[in-house]
Amino acid sequence: ICYVGRSKCYLKLGLSENALKDAEASLKEDKTFFEGLYQKAETLYYMGEFEFALVFYHRGRKLRPQIQEFRLGIQKAQEAIEISVGSPSSVKLEIKGDLSFLQKDVEAQPITAIERLTKEKKQQTPKIPKNEKTTKQMLGAFYNDKKYLEDLLKNKELVKGKTKNGERLQDSLQGGLSYLDSCTELWNQENPIDLQGKNQNQNKPRHTAAPEPAHFLLKGLSEIEAELTSGNAEGSLKKAEEVMKTVQMWSKKEVPNKREVLGTLHSCIGNALIELGDMNKALDHHQKDLELAKQCKLPEAMSRALDNIGRVYAQTAQFTQAIEFWEKKIPLVRGGLEKTYLFHEIGWCYLELNRHEEAREYGVRSATAADEIADEKWQINSNVLVAQSELKLGNYESSVSYFEKALTHAKQQDNDSAINAIQKVCSLLLFPCISMEFSAILAVFNLSFLLFRLLTKQNNT
């Protein structure tokens, strides 16, 4: 699943907390991933966290100054801050506390920017009085989320668990509370008139400050995702089915976007079933997600469903069907990373079907997209795919050339396993005479195919 794409879907549904989690997840491996930075900034902006959004717009613009979206984001975030807090002449962001970390390219610890800001602010700003009534007034609709996180922390068995990435659940929960505390501290610095205006805005109908059904959904979808991420697919499935039963009883008046929500839940159930190995039921739920997306005319939801249906078919070796649905997804793709991944997977399916020219074509398209976003992991994968296709077509010199490109990117990544595997392939290909015996060709292809699937698996984890 593409975290950025799913984060956009959550944001469209008004599920801002889930959108933020996916945006942060997209940055876990590479904190300089500009699409993830932009999505995190956008999510924070629509949550009303204009100060934090500004931080990530600035960080993205520093990495990709040519992308106009970051400049526009900075502009709209600054305007929103001036409206809610005041003009820069009366209130200024503290550069040493809020933006100094933009100068640091390498972070010593894998910690989110919001957590960094929280720690810095704690050193500079006095703690707000532990007045529950004041906290409730400042947080508004988010107060219930704070209480929910506090209740989870009291569960001694739960906090001992770990996520799929090895992060302690206790740390994740504490990070959420720290974030809410930082919001309270930040709003506490605003004058009473501005605070009153913020509370009035929160009382207006908004996606994030939603009535009870939306709060229930936000909480439910967070739990569904948390269970799946921590490896508990059965727990995720059970929770998703419980939430779906409740949603099905609601009227359209209570939840105007009921079909959209049901589509999201079908997607969650389908993903859990994939992890449990029940591919037939998973396919059924993802097809229902696609049907609802078509009814609601939601391109991003359609893209999500097509991707998952293709994934089910590919995992069950039904490569022709996988290609059919993935090729339907191509016009709906927006981000460069998603495009690179999609072209690569389609090319792999063609390779499995021994349609080597089509595999080479999609491999080249994947490599071009990977070059555009400078993603070295996918540059390795896509070049290996093209090299394999050329090898099967008998174009040995071209195959060596693409393997060498993959090797260059592997060295830049310091990926020792990929380096060793590619070097072995190249050494077998570079015979004194380019005409190779069939057994040698077969050995090279088998080795390159193992490398190809190894790299793909590493990149998808």
C-alpha positions in Angstrom: 0.0 0.0 0.0 1.2 3.4 -0.9 1.1 5.4 2.4 0.9 8.8 0.7 -2.0 7.6 -1.6 -3.9 6.2 1.3 -3.3 9.3 3.4 -4.9 11.4 0.7 -7.9 9.0 0.7 -8.2 9.4 4.5 -8.0 13.2 4.2 -10.8 13.2 1.6 -13.0 11.2 4.0 -12.2 13.7 6.8 -10.2 11.1 8.8 -7.3 13.4 9.5 -5.7 11.4 12.2 -5.4 8.4 10.0 -4.1 10.6 7.2 -1.4 12.0 9.5 -0.4 8.5 10.6 0.1 7.3 7.0 1.9 10.5 6.0 4.3 9.9 8.9 4.7 6.2 8.0 5.8 7.2 4.5 8.7 9.2 6.1 9.8 6.4 8.5 12.4 4.9 6.1 13.4 8.2 4.4 12.8 11.4 6.2 13.7 13.4 3.0 10.9 11.8 0.9 9.4 15.0 -0.4 6.0 13.6 -1.3 5.6 12.3 2.2 6.7 15.7 3.6 4.1 17.5 1.4 1.3 15.2 2.4 2.2 15.6 6.1 2.2 19.3 5.7 -1.2 19.2 3.9 -2.7 17.0 6.6 -1.5 19.2 9.4 -2.9 22.3 7.6 -6.4 20.8 7.2 -6.3 19.8 10.9 -5.8 23.4 11.7 -2.1 22.9 12.8 -0.9 25.7 10.7 2.4 26.3 12.6 3.4 22.7 12.3 2.3 22.6 8.7 4.5 25.6 7.9 7.5 23.7 9.3 7.0 20.8 6.9 6.3 23.0 3.9 9.6 24.8 4.6 11.4 21.5 5.0 10.0 20.2 1.7 10.9 23.4 -0.1 14.5 23.2 1.1 14.7 19.7 -0.4 12.8 20.5 -3.6 12.8 24.2 -4.3 11.6 23.7 -7.8 8.2 22.3 -6.6 5.7 25.1 -6.5 3.3 23.3 -4.1 5.7 23.9 -1.2 5.9 27.6 -1.9 2.1 27.9 -2.1 1.8 25.8 1.1 4.1 28.2 2.9 2.1 31.1 1.7 -1.3 29.7 2.8 0.0 28.5 6.1 1.5 31.9 6.9 -1.8 33.6 6.0 -3.7 31.1 8.2 -1.4 31.8 11.1 -1.8 35.6 10.7 -5.6 35.2 10.7 -5.7 33.0 13.8 -2.9 34.5 15.9 -2.1 37.9 14.5 0.3 39.6 12.1 4.0 38.9 12.3 4.6 42.3 13.9 2.8 41.1 17.0 3.5 37.4 17.0 6.5 35.6 15.4 7.5 32.0 15.2 10.6 31.3 17.3 13.2 30.3 14.8 15.4 28.6 17.4 12.5 26.5 18.7 10.4 25.8 15.6 12.6 26.0 12.5 16.2 25.4 13.5 16.0 21.7 12.8 15.5 22.5 9.1 19.2 23.1 8.9 20.0 19.6 10.1 20.1 17.0 7.3 20.7 14.0 9.6 18.6 13.3 12.7 20.3 11.5 15.5 17.2 9.5 16.4 14.2 8.2 14.4 11.8 10.8 15.9 9.1 12.8 14.2 9.4 16.5 13.7 6.4 17.1 15.9 8.0 15.2 18.7 11.1 17.3 18.3 9.1 20.5 18.5 7.3 19.2 21.5 10.6 18.5 23.3 12.1 21.9 22.4 8.9 23.7 23.5 9.0 21.9 26.8 12.4 23.4 27.5 11.3 27.0 26.6 7.7 27.2 27.6 6.2 26.8 31.1 3.9 23.9 31.4 0.2 24.8 31.3 -1.7 24.4 34.5 -3.0 20.8 34.8 -6.6 22.1 34.8 -8.8 19.5 33.1 -11.5 22.0 32.3 -9.0 24.3 30.6 -7.5 21.4 28.6 -10.9 20.3 27.5 -11.8 23.8 26.3 -8.5 24.1 24.4 -8.6 20.7 22.7 -12.3 20.7 21.9 -13.3 17.6 19.9 -9.8 16.2 20.4 -10.2 16.0 24.1 -12.0 12.6 23.7 -9.0 11.3 21.7 -6.7 12.4 24.6 -8.8 10.5 27.1 -8.9 7.4 24.9 -5.1 7.4 24.5 -4.7 7.8 28.3 -7.1 4.8 28.9 -5.0 2.7 26.5 -1.8 3.5 28.4 -3.4 2.1 31.5 -3.7 -1.3 29.8 -0.5 -2.9 31.0 -0.7 -5.9 28.6 -1.3 -3.7 25.6 1.6 -1.3 26.2 4.0 -4.2 26.3 3.3 -5.0 22.6 5.2 -3.8 19.6 4.3 -2.7 16.1 5.3 -4.6 13.0 8.3 -2.2 12.7 9.4 -3.0 16.2 8.3 0.2 17.8 6.8 -0.1 21.2 3.1 0.6 21.4 3.7 2.5 24.6 6.0 4.9 22.7 3.4 5.4 20.0 0.7 6.1 22.5 2.9 8.4 24.5 3.9 10.2 21.3 0.2 10.8 20.5 -0.4 12.3 24.0 2.8 14.4 23.7 1.5 15.8 20.4 -1.9 16.8 21.9 0.0 18.3 24.9 2.0 20.4 22.4 -1.2 21.6 20.8 -2.6 22.6 24.2 0.7 24.5 25.0 0.7 26.2 21.7 -2.9 27.4 21.9 -2.3 28.5 25.5 0.2 31.1 24.1 -2.6 32.7 22.1 -4.6 35.5 23.6 -8.1 34.8 25.0 -9.9 36.3 22.0 -8.0 34.1 19.6 -8.7 31.1 21.7 -12.4 31.9 21.8 -12.3 32.2 18.0 -10.6 28.8 17.8 -13.3 27.2 20.0 -16.0 28.8 17.9 -14.5 27.5 14.8 -14.3 24.0 16.3 -18.0 24.1 17.1 -18.8 24.7 13.4 -19.3 21.6 11.2 -15.9 20.3 10.2 -14.4 17.0 9.1 -12.0 16.8 12.1 -14.3 18.3 14.7 -17.1 15.9 13.8 -20.2 14.6 15.5 -20.2 11.3 17.3 -20.4 9.0 14.2 -17.2 10.6 12.8 -15.4 10.3 16.1 -16.5 6.6 16.3 -15.1 6.1 12.8 -11.8 7.8 13.5 -11.3 5.7 16.6 -12.4 2.5 14.8 -10.2 2.9 11.7 -7.2 3.8 13.9 -7.7 0.6 15.8 -8.1 -1.4 12.6 -4.9 0.0 11.1 -3.0 -0.4 14.4 -3.9 -4.1 14.6 -2.9 -4.8 11.0 0.3 -2.9 11.4 1.3 -4.8 14.5 0.7 -8.1 12.7 -2.6 -9.0 14.2 -4.7 -9.5 11.0 -7.4 -11.4 12.9 -7.9 -8.6 15.3 -8.0 -6.1 12.5 -10.6 -8.1 10.6 -12.8 -8.5 13.7 -12.7 -4.8 14.4 -13.4 -3.9 10.8 -16.4 -6.2 10.7 -17.7 -4.7 14.0 -17.4 -1.1 12.7 -19.1 -2.1 9.4 -22.1 -3.5 11.2 -22.5 -0.2 13.1 -22.1 1.9 10.0 -24.7 -0.2 8.1 -27.3 0.7 10.7 -26.7 4.5 10.3 -28.8 6.6 8.1 -27.5 8.8 5.3 -28.6 11.8 7.4 -26.3 10.7 10.2 -23.4 9.9 7.7 -23.9 11.7 4.3 -20.8 9.9 2.9 -21.9 6.5 4.1 -21.0 4.7 0.9 -17.5 6.2 0.9 -17.0 4.9 4.5 -18.3 1.5 3.6 -15.9 1.4 0.7 -13.0 2.2 3.1 -14.1 -0.6 5.5 -14.4 -3.1 2.6 -10.8 -2.2 1.7 -9.7 -2.7 5.4 -11.4 -6.1 5.5 -9.9 -7.1 2.2 -6.3 -6.2 3.3 -6.7 -8.2 6.6 -8.0 -11.2 4.6 -5.0 -11.0 2.3 -2.7 -11.2 5.3 -4.7 -14.2 6.5 -4.4 -15.9 3.1 -8.1 -15.9 2.3 -7.7 -14.5 -1.2 -11.2 -15.3 -2.5 -13.0 -13.3 0.2 -10.3 -10.6 0.0 -11.1 -10.2 -3.7 -14.8 -10.0 -3.0 -14.4 -7.1 -0.6 -12.0 -5.2 -2.8 -14.4 -5.6 -5.7 -17.2 -4.1 -3.5 -14.8 -1.3 -2.6 -14.4 -0.6 -6.4 -18.1 -0.7 -7.0 -18.8 1.8 -4.3 -16.0 4.1 -5.5 -17.5 4.1 -9.0 -20.9 4.9 -7.6 -19.5 7.8 -5.6 -17.2 8.9 -8.5 -14.1 8.9 -6.3 -10.9 8.6 -8.4 -8.6 8.0 -5.4 -10.9 5.3 -4.0 -11.1 3.6 -7.4 -7.3 3.7 -7.6 -7.0 2.1 -4.2 -9.5 -0.7 -5.1 -7.9 -1.4 -8.5 -4.5 -1.6 -6.8 -5.7 -4.1 -4.2 -7.5 -6.3 -6.8 -4.4 -6.4 -8.9 -2.4 -7.4 -5.8 -4.7 -10.3 -5.0 -4.6 -11.6 -8.6 -0.7 -11.3 -8.7 -0.4 -13.1 -5.4 -2.5 -16.0 -6.7 -0.4 -16.2 -10.0 -3.3 -14.8 -12.1 -1.0 -12.4 -13.9 -3.2 -11.6 -16.9 -6.0 -10.4 -14.6 -3.6 -8.5 -12.4 -2.3 -6.7 -15.5 -5.9 -5.9 -16.6 -6.8 -4.1 -13.3 -3.4 -2.5 -12.8 -3.5 -1.0 -16.3 -6.9 0.5 -15.5 -5.3 2.2 -12.6 -2.6 4.0 -14.6 -4.7 7.1 -15.6 -5.6 7.5 -11.9 -2.0 7.6 -10.6 -0.7 10.9 -9.5 2.5 10.5 -7.4 5.8 9.6 -8.9 6.4 6.8 -6.3 3.1 5.2 -7.0 3.7 5.4 -10.8 7.2 3.7 -10.4 5.7 0.9 -8.3 2.8 0.3 -10.6 4.9 0.1 -13.8 7.3 -2.2 -12.0 4.6 -4.6 -10.9 2.9 -4.7 -14.3 6.3 -5.4 -15.9 6.9 -8.2 -13.4 3.6 -9.8 -14.4 4.5 -9.6 -18.1 7.8 -11.3 -17.3 6.0 -14.1 -15.5 3.9 -14.6 -18.6 7.0 -14.7 -20.8 6.0 -11.6 -22.6 9.4 -10.1 -22.5 9.0 -7.1 -24.8 6.1 -5.8 -22.7 8.1 -6.5 -19.5 11.0 -4.4 -20.9 8.7 -1.6 -21.9 7.2 -1.3 -18.4 10.6 -1.7 -16.8 11.9 1.2 -18.8 8.8 3.3 -17.8 9.4 2.3 -14.1 13.1 3.3 -14.3 12.2 6.7 -15.9 9.7 7.4 -13.1 12.2 6.3 -10.5 14.8 8.7 -11.9 12.3 11.6 -11.8 11.8 11.2 -8.1 15.4 10.1 -7.4 14.3 6.9 -5.5 17.4 4.7 -5.5 15.5 1.6 -4.2 13.2 1.6 -7.2 16.0 2.6 -9.5 17.6 -0.7 -8.5 14.4 -2.7 -9.0 13.4 -1.2 -12.3 16.8 -1.6 -13.8 17.0 -5.3 -12.7 13.6 -5.8 -14.4 14.8 -4.3 -17.7 18.0 -6.3 -17.4 16.1 -9.6 -17.0 13.8 -8.8 -19.9 16.8 -8.0 -22.2 18.4 -11.3 -21.0 15.4 -13.3 -22.0 15.3 -11.5 -25.3 18.9 -12.5 -26.0 20.2 -8.9 -25.7 23.2 -9.8 -23.4 25.1 -6.6 -23.8 22.1 -4.5 -23.0 21.3 -6.8 -20.1 24.8 -6.2 -18.6 24.3 -2.4 -19.1 21.1 -2.4 -17.0 22.6 -4.7 -14.4 25.5 -2.3 -14.1 23.1 0.6 -13.6 21.3 -1.3 -10.9 24.8 -2.0 -9.3 25.6 1.7 -9.3 22.4 2.5 -7.4 23.0 -0.4 -5.0 26.4 0.9 -4.2 25.0 4.4 -3.5 22.5 2.7 -1.1 25.3 0.6 0.5 23.1 -2.5 -0.1 25.6 -5.3 0.2 23.2 -8.1 -0.6 22.1 -6.5 -3.8 25.7 -5.5 -4.7 26.9 -9.1 -4.3 24.0 -10.6 -6.2 24.3 -8.2 -9.2 28.1 -8.7 -9.4 27.6 -12.4 -9.6 25.1 -12.0 -12.5 27.4 -9.6 -14.3 30.4 -11.9 -13.9 28.4 -14.8 -15.5 27.3 -12.6 -18.4 30.7 -11.1 -19.2 32.2 -14.2 -20.9 35.0 -13.7 -23.4 32.6 -14.8 -26.1 29.1 -13.3 -26.0 27.5 -16.5 -27.4 26.7 -18.4 -24.2 25.6 -22.0 -23.8 22.0 -22.6 -22.8 23.0 -23.9 -19.3 25.0 -20.7 -18.6 22.1 -18.5 -19.8 19.7 -20.5 -17.6 22.0 -20.1 -14.6 22.2 -16.3 -15.1 18.5 -15.9 -15.5 17.7 -18.0 -12.5 20.1 -16.0 -10.4 18.8 -12.6 -11.7 15.2 -13.7 -11.1 16.0 -14.5 -7.5 17.7 -11.1 -7.1 14.7 -9.4 -8.7 12.1 -10.9 -6.3 14.5 -10.4 -3.4 14.8 -6.7 -4.2 11.1 -6.3 -4.8 10.2 -8.0 -1.5 12.7 -5.7 0.4 11.3 -2.6 -1.2 7.7 -3.5 -0.3 8.4 -4.2 3.4 
